[in-house]
Amino acid sequence: MSVLSQILEHRIIAIVRGVQPQNVLQLAEAMYKGGIRLLEVTMNSADPLAVIKEVSAKMGDKMIIGAGTVLDAATAREAAAAGARFILSPVLEPEVIKTARELGVVSIPGAYTATEIYAAYKQGADMIKVFPATSAAYIKDIMAPLPKMHLLPTGGIMPENIRDFQQAGAAGFGIGSALVNAKAAITPEYLQQLTEKSQQFIRAIQS
């Protein structure tokens, strides 16, 4: 199964931003226990390439690791070399899309307006991160004239509203601080809470 197919199947991408590098693997394992299979390590975190390399190696095929906040082609190449299998951007940067496709990794640029979303699609994006995801109604409005788009709303998605985004036509969901608290102490209690919160998100899209 291709990486894109797995993203479309599992749908929830957990975003790890600003976490201490030595803690990311524990968080990944806790979320995996809760059903999360897709993890984004943002490139504006500490030592992201080493983190991607470590977590990719330790988790193997159990979890697909990608790089987020990729703003240029050079960073995309570095991330892919470290083991990232998808490349996420907060913006629409044609060179990042082109580079991701050349490297054979999934391209997920960021866009917001219908014009930006269509431009990303035309330039070869596999999915399009809609950021900020202000409401499910906005996703529904975009999907009406652009039904072929795989949209990944990100920001503000909670267990309580994720079904609304799903019913609006979203193909996946980027979940950051609503799932991972970068400032939390890594205790057994926190890891258990993280597993349980992951389960809440998974149950919400399966019910």
N, C-alpha and C positions, 0 to 999 in steps of 0.2 A: 504494500500500500504506500502511495506517495505521501510525502510530508504534508502537502496541501490537503489530501484526502483525510489524513489523520487530524489536522486542525479543524476541518469541517465536521469531522465526527465528534471530537472531544469538546470543541467550541470554547472552552474557558482557558484563556491565557493568563496565568498568574504573573504579575509584574513585580520584580524584586528591584527596588531602587534604594540606594543609600544604606544598604545593610553591610555590616562588617564582613569582609571576604571570608573569614574563617567560619562564619555562621550560615552561609548560604546553603551548603549541602544539608545541614540539619533541617533547615526550613523546607528544602525541596523534598526531603524524605517524609517530613510530617504532612506536607500537602499531598504527596503521592498516596499516603495511607488514606487520605480523605477523598481520593478519586481524581485529583488534578494530574493531568498528563502533559501539559504544555507550560513551559516556564520561560519568561523573558527576563534577561539580565540587562539592565540599562547601562549604556556606555558612559553615562555620567556618574556611575558608582565607582567605588574604590576598586582598583585593579580588576576591571571587568573581564579582560581577556583570560587571566589566570582562573577566574571564577568559572567562566564558560568552559574552559578546558577541563577543570577538575570535575564540575558537576556532570558534564557530558560523559566523561570517562567513567565516573562512579555509577551514574544512573543507567548508562547504556541505552538500550532501546526502550526501557521502561518509560522514559520521559524525554520529550523533544525539547531541546534547549535552543532558544533564539536570542538575538541581540536587539535591544531597543535603543531609542534615541540615537539612531545612526544618521548622521547629517551629511556624510560625504562618502565617495567611492572608496577612498583609502581605508576608512574605518570599516566599511562593509567587507573589504578583502581581509582585513585583520581578524574580524569577528568570525568569518567563515573558516579561516585557517585554524582558529581556536576551537572550532566545532559547532558554531552556530548554524542551525539548519533553517532558520527564517530570519529575515532582516526587517525590523520595524523602524519607522521614522515618524516623528511628529509632524513632518512637513512633506510636501511633494517636491522631491529632488530627482529629476530625470536620470542623472548619472548613477544614483544609488539603485534605482530600478534596473537600469541597464546592467550594472555590475552584478547585482544579485542574480539576474537571469543568466549572465555569462558563467557564473559560478555554480549554477544549478541549485540555488537555494530559493526558498519562497520569499517573494517581495511583498511587503505590506507597508506602503507609504501612508502618510497621514494627509487627510484632506477634510474639508468641511462643506463647502458649497457644492451644488450640483455640477457646476462647471469644473471645479477642482477634481471632484470624484470621477467625472467622465474623462478628464484629461489623464488621470492616473490609470484608469482602465485602458485607455487608448495607448498609453506608453508601456503597457505590459504588466501592470500590477496584478498579482494573484488575488489579493484581498486589499481592501482599503480601510485603514483605521480612521474612523470618524471621531474627531477630537476637537473640542470637548463634546461629549454625548449629552446634550442638554436635556433631551427628552425622547421617549419612545415614539411620540407623535412625529418628531422630526425625521426619524428613521423611516417611518411609514410614508411620510410625504416624499422623501427621496426615492424610496423603492418604487413608488407608483410610476414615474416616467423612466426609471432605470432599473428594471427588474432583474437584469443579468448580473448586477454587482454583488460581490461577496463583501458585505459591510461588517466591520468590526468596531462597534461603538466602544469607546473607552472613556472612563471618568464618570463617577457618580452612580455606577451600577452596584446595586445591593441585592441581597437575597430577596428582598421584598419587591423589587421592581424588575428583576432580570427577565421574568416571564413576559412582562409588557414589551421589552425590547425583542424578545424571541418572537412573540406574536406579530410584531411590527415588520418582521422579515430579516432581522440581523442574523448573519451567518456564524458569528462568534462574538466573544465578549472579552475585553481587556479589563482585568480586575487588579487594581493596585492597592492603595492604602485601605480599602474596604476589606481586604483579605490579609495583607502583610503589614504589620506595624514595625517599621524599620527601627524604631527607638526602643522597642520592648526588650527586656532582658531575656536571654535564651535559657529559660528554665523548663523542666519537664512539664510544668503546668501550662506554660505558654505554648509549647509544642503540641500539647494535647488540645488546647483551645484552637490552634491553627488547623489541626486535623478536623476538628468538629465544624469549624467555620467553612472549611473546604467542602465537607459533606453537605452543609446547608446550601451552598451554591449549586452543587451537583444535583441534589434532590429537587431544587427549584426548577431546573430546566428539564428534569425527567418526569415530573409529576403531571 
